[in-house]
C-alpha cells in the first residue's frame, strides 16, 4: 500500500462544496475536486465554529502530528537506550513509565500507517 498524501493539509471552505461542508485539502497534491476528506453536518451555523471545525483542523494536522510523533518516539527510544546502558537505577525508575508510552506511540504510528513506517 502506498503512503498518505504528504502534508501540509488545510481546511478548505471554497472547494466547490456547499457552504455547510468543510473539506480537507492538500493544495499541492492532485486529488479529486472535493479534496482529501469532507467534514459534514455543518448545516447548523453554530456547528461551523464548533466540533466540526475542530474535527477538520485535527484531520488537517494529521501529517504533521504523525511526523512529530515519529520524531518524539525515536528520541525517546534513544534516550531510553542510553539510560538503560548507563544506569540501572534510572532504568528501574523510568522504565515502567517510558515503555508503555513508547508502546502507545508505536501503536498509534502503526494504526496511522498500517505499519508502513
C-alpha positions as a Markdown table, in Angstrom:
| # | Residue | x | y | z |
|---|---|---|---|---|
| 1 | Unk | 0.0 | 0.0 | 0.0 |
| 2 | Unk | 1.3 | 3.5 | -0.8 |
| 3 | Unk | 1.6 | 6.2 | 1.8 |
| 4 | Unk | -0.7 | 9.1 | 2.5 |
| 5 | Unk | -0.8 | 12.3 | 0.6 |
| 6 | Unk | 2.1 | 14.4 | 2.0 |
| 7 | Unk | 1.3 | 17.4 | 4.1 |
| 8 | Unk | 0.6 | 20.2 | 4.6 |
| 9 | Unk | -3.1 | 19.7 | 4.6 |
| 10 | Unk | -5.5 | 22.5 | 5.3 |
| 11 | Unk | -9.2 | 23.1 | 6.0 |
| 12 | Unk | -10.9 | 24.4 | 2.9 |
| 13 | Unk | -14.2 | 26.1 | 2.6 |
| 14 | Unk | -14.1 | 27.1 | -1.1 |
| 15 | Unk | -13.6 | 23.8 | -2.9 |
| 16 | Unk | -16.9 | 23.8 | -4.7 |
| 17 | Unk | -18.8 | 22.2 | -1.9 |
| 18 | Unk | -22.0 | 23.6 | -0.3 |
| 19 | Unk | -21.1 | 26.0 | 2.5 |
| 20 | Unk | -22.2 | 23.6 | 5.2 |
| 21 | Unk | -19.3 | 21.2 | 4.3 |
| 22 | Unk | -15.6 | 21.7 | 5.1 |
| 23 | Unk | -13.0 | 19.9 | 3.0 |
| 24 | Unk | -9.6 | 18.8 | 3.9 |
| 25 | Unk | -7.3 | 19.8 | 1.0 |
| 26 | Unk | -3.7 | 19.3 | 0.1 |
| 27 | Unk | -3.2 | 22.2 | -2.3 |
| 28 | Unk | 0.0 | 20.8 | -3.8 |
| 29 | Unk | -1.5 | 17.4 | -4.5 |
| 30 | Unk | -3.5 | 16.1 | -7.4 |
| 31 | Unk | -6.7 | 15.0 | -5.6 |
| 32 | Unk | -10.3 | 14.8 | -6.5 |
| 33 | Unk | -12.2 | 18.2 | -6.8 |
| 34 | Unk | -13.5 | 17.8 | -3.3 |
| 35 | Unk | -10.2 | 17.4 | -1.6 |
| 36 | Unk | -8.9 | 14.6 | 0.6 |
| 37 | Unk | -11.8 | 14.4 | 3.0 |
| 38 | Unk | -15.1 | 16.2 | 3.8 |
| 39 | Unk | -16.5 | 17.0 | 7.2 |
| 40 | Unk | -20.3 | 17.1 | 7.1 |
| 41 | Unk | -23.1 | 18.0 | 9.4 |
| 42 | Unk | -22.5 | 21.7 | 9.5 |
| 43 | Unk | -25.9 | 22.9 | 8.4 |
| 44 | Unk | -26.4 | 24.4 | 11.8 |
| 45 | Unk | -24.3 | 27.7 | 11.9 |
| 46 | Unk | -23.4 | 27.0 | 15.5 |
| 47 | Unk | -21.5 | 23.8 | 14.4 |
| 48 | Unk | -19.4 | 25.7 | 11.9 |
| 49 | Unk | -17.3 | 27.1 | 14.7 |
| 50 | Unk | -17.6 | 24.1 | 17.0 |
| 51 | Unk | -17.0 | 20.4 | 16.8 |
| 52 | Unk | -17.0 | 20.0 | 13.0 |
| 53 | Unk | -14.4 | 22.7 | 12.6 |
| 54 | Unk | -12.2 | 21.2 | 15.4 |
| 55 | Unk | -12.5 | 17.8 | 13.7 |
| 56 | Unk | -11.5 | 19.3 | 10.3 |
| 57 | Unk | -8.5 | 21.0 | 11.9 |
| 58 | Unk | -7.4 | 17.8 | 13.6 |
| 59 | Unk | -7.7 | 15.8 | 10.4 |
| 60 | Unk | -5.7 | 18.5 | 8.5 |
| 61 | Unk | -2.9 | 18.4 | 11.1 |
| 62 | Unk | -2.6 | 14.6 | 10.8 |
| 63 | Unk | 0.6 | 14.6 | 8.6 |
| 64 | Unk | 2.4 | 17.0 | 11.0 |
| 65 | Unk | 1.2 | 15.1 | 14.0 |
| 66 | Unk | 2.4 | 11.8 | 12.6 |
| 67 | Unk | 5.8 | 13.3 | 11.8 |
| 68 | Unk | 6.2 | 14.8 | 15.2 |
| 69 | Unk | 5.1 | 11.5 | 16.9 |
| 70 | Unk | 7.7 | 9.6 | 14.9 |
| 71 | Unk | 10.5 | 12.1 | 15.9 |
| 72 | Unk | 9.5 | 12.1 | 19.6 |
| 73 | Unk | 9.3 | 8.3 | 19.6 |
| 74 | Unk | 12.7 | 8.0 | 18.0 |
| 75 | Unk | 14.2 | 10.5 | 20.5 |
| 76 | Unk | 12.6 | 8.8 | 23.5 |
| 77 | Unk | 13.9 | 5.4 | 22.4 |
| 78 | Unk | 17.4 | 6.8 | 22.0 |
| 79 | Unk | 17.3 | 8.4 | 25.5 |
| 80 | Unk | 15.8 | 5.2 | 27.0 |
| 81 | Unk | 18.6 | 3.1 | 25.3 |
| 82 | Unk | 21.3 | 5.4 | 26.6 |
| 83 | Unk | 19.7 | 5.4 | 30.1 |
| 84 | Unk | 19.5 | 1.6 | 30.1 |
| 85 | Unk | 23.1 | 1.3 | 29.1 |
| 86 | Unk | 24.4 | 3.7 | 31.8 |
| 87 | Unk | 22.1 | 3.4 | 34.9 |
| 88 | Unk | 20.1 | 0.5 | 36.2 |
| 89 | Unk | 18.6 | 2.9 | 38.8 |
| 90 | Unk | 17.3 | 5.3 | 36.1 |
| 91 | Unk | 16.0 | 2.4 | 34.0 |
| 92 | Unk | 14.2 | 0.9 | 37.0 |
| 93 | Unk | 12.8 | 4.3 | 37.9 |
| 94 | Unk | 11.6 | 5.5 | 34.5 |
| 95 | Unk | 11.3 | 2.2 | 32.6 |
| 96 | Unk | 7.8 | 1.4 | 33.8 |
| 97 | Unk | 6.7 | 4.8 | 32.6 |
| 98 | Unk | 8.6 | 5.1 | 29.4 |
| 99 | Unk | 8.0 | 1.7 | 28.0 |
| 100 | Unk | 4.2 | 1.9 | 27.9 |
| 101 | Unk | 4.4 | 5.4 | 26.4 |
| 102 | Unk | 6.6 | 4.2 | 23.6 |
| 103 | Unk | 4.2 | 1.3 | 23.1 |
| 104 | Unk | 1.3 | 3.7 | 22.7 |
| 105 | Unk | 3.3 | 5.8 | 20.3 |
| 106 | Unk | 4.3 | 2.7 | 18.2 |
| 107 | Unk | 0.6 | 1.6 | 18.2 |
| 108 | Unk | -0.6 | 5.0 | 17.0 |
| 109 | Unk | 2.0 | 5.1 | 14.3 |
| 110 | Unk | 1.1 | 1.6 | 13.1 |
| 111 | Unk | -2.6 | 2.5 | 13.1 |
| 112 | Unk | -1.9 | 5.6 | 11.0 |
| 113 | Unk | 0.4 | 3.9 | 8.6 |
| 114 | Unk | -0.8 | 0.3 | 8.6 |
| 115 | Unk | 2.7 | -0.5 | 9.7 |
| 116 | Unk | 4.2 | 1.1 | 6.6 |
| 117 | Unk | 6.7 | 3.3 | 8.6 |
